[in-house]
Amino acid sequence: MRRGVITVYLSLVFLIMLSLLLVLLESARVYAIGTMTERYADMAAEMVFSAYVQPLAKRYDLLVLDVGENEENLDQFAEYLSMNLGDGQGNGRIFNLNAQIETVEEEKTASVKDESWKSLKEQIERYEKYALGSNGIENLKELMAQLQGTGVAEKVEDYSGELRSEGQAADKAVAEMEQSEENAENTDENVRDPRPGIKQWLKSGLLTLVMGDRNISGKNIDTEQCSWHIEENKKQTLIDNFDGYREVINALNAQNITDRIRQGLQEQKTQLMVNLYILEKFGRLCGNDELVKKSGESILNYEVEYILYGHETDRENLESTAAGIFTLRTLLNLAYLYTSQEKGAVLQSVVQGLSILAAIPVVGQLLQLLLMVCWAAAEAVVDCAALTDGKKVPLMKNDGNWNLTMEQLISIGEKGGNASDYVRDGSSGLDYGQYLLILMLLTPSEAKMIRMTQLMECNIRLIDGYEQFAFSKCAVAARFSGSVQIGERFWQHPGNLKHNFDVAYSY
């Protein structure tokens, strides 16, 4: 009797222990299926995003996934997941664990343009930090600090304020001034008013004066098929009328460059990396042409100039860039002249020898201010010629590196001539690329990003097999979700058991 009781007792204990063991095995199996599902879902997402657009990565160091017109390329996730996990029919890693894929959903969660180009800007920042290093970035920050230290905005505003004040005071003597200008003779026969001649010189075309007989690219771009569009910049008007104070003040105000400089300097922290990237990866008039050519064929030669102004042709973009540098250099030159005692004395002597207007103090002071901006503009043309020829120009001039003497200014006003003939030295200062960097500070971020992607699209489409490439069909982030049906093996489940997965991946 006792033996029977012990046998029954041990049998019951064995069944309980066996049940516990089977439950533990079933729990381990379910946990293993869940862990493998998460791991291989991550792997499948990585496999999908490994099919990035290779020419874009090679040339521009940017990663995007071409998902197709209807995001059909994201459907490969289900294929990769099935390949990794198995389909419950004896194929794959979990077939012995009695599980199979039930549902899979794919969704593009971020395009290139989403969140103000967040992904593209982050990739650019990572690249630039790696490519330049901390020293290179600090050097460029120092350049921006140098621009801020010139005080050009404040000095130009002071000049405009004095010009307006002197002009309004001189209005009371306008009749006398006009009569004097019509009938007066110069008190010094060697002194001529250079303003009409310089005005006429500028009217002959800034690009002609700057480039001379050098070849200019004739390439053009058609952005009709590009993903995004933005209007081209209006062609910049030159400061080329020095006849009256109203004309000069209106020209300075029309540029609005002082406010743009202030705003650009305030936003430099967010734009600096993108600006550096543009300067490195895209072609321009003189600079990194050889490096860009190694990357492949380009739709335009002057790509940085296009990003700045957005015209269809290389010539128009170069012309607008020259005008932009001319305006910037005019203001910087004007800021120097306005504070230079030596140049002020030269201007005063010219005014005194120019006509009997010197007898009218207010008008004489006004004339000196008008001659000042005329001189600054002519010097700016010479600066542009130096920069486009591969030379350097200091950000803020001094008496030692100023190019044009007053005699040369008067000579240009009478005879004209090539601007490059008056370049004294181009060994120190900023080069053409660094001035483009300053102009990029004055360009809205959205315009730069759109034009940059337009160039990328057009250049990638020149490669066989990528004729239909478009950023609008690309993703930089996606989400993959679904469920795996878990069957019974060691223990009966109270209901249908599933493991849901949700994987997000981004570049």
Salt bridges, closest charged atoms under 4 A:
GLU26 OE2 - ARG29 NH2 2.51
GLU26 OE2 - HIS493 NE2 2.47
GLU38 OE2 - HIS499 NE2 3.00
ASP61 OD2 - LYS281 NZ 2.56
GLU69 OE1 - LYS473 NZ 3.99
GLU102 OE1 - LYS498 NZ 2.93
GLU115 OE1 - LYS118 NZ 3.87
GLU125 OE2 - LYS129 NZ 3.19
GLU154 OE2 - ARG262 NH2 3.86
GLU157 OE2 - ARG262 NH1 3.08
ASP171 OD2 - ARG246 NH2 2.86
ASP193 OD2 - ARG195 NH2 2.81
GLU232 OE1 - HIS311 ND1 2.66
ASP240 OD2 - LYS203 NZ 3.35
ASP243 OD2 - LYS199 NZ 3.26
ASP259 OD1 - ARG262 NH1 3.41
GLU316 OE2 - LYS235 NZ 3.17
GLU379 OE2 - LYS397 NZ 2.60
ASP383 OD2 - ARG329 NE 3.11
ASP383 OD1 - LYS397 NZ 2.87
ASP389 OD1 - ARG214 NH1 3.71
ASP389 OD2 - LYS391 NZ 2.81
ASP399 OD1 - LYS343 NZ 3.55
GLU446 OE2 - LYS113 NZ 3.98
GLU457 OE1 - ARG461 NH2 3.94
ASP502 OD1 - ARG479 NH1 3.15
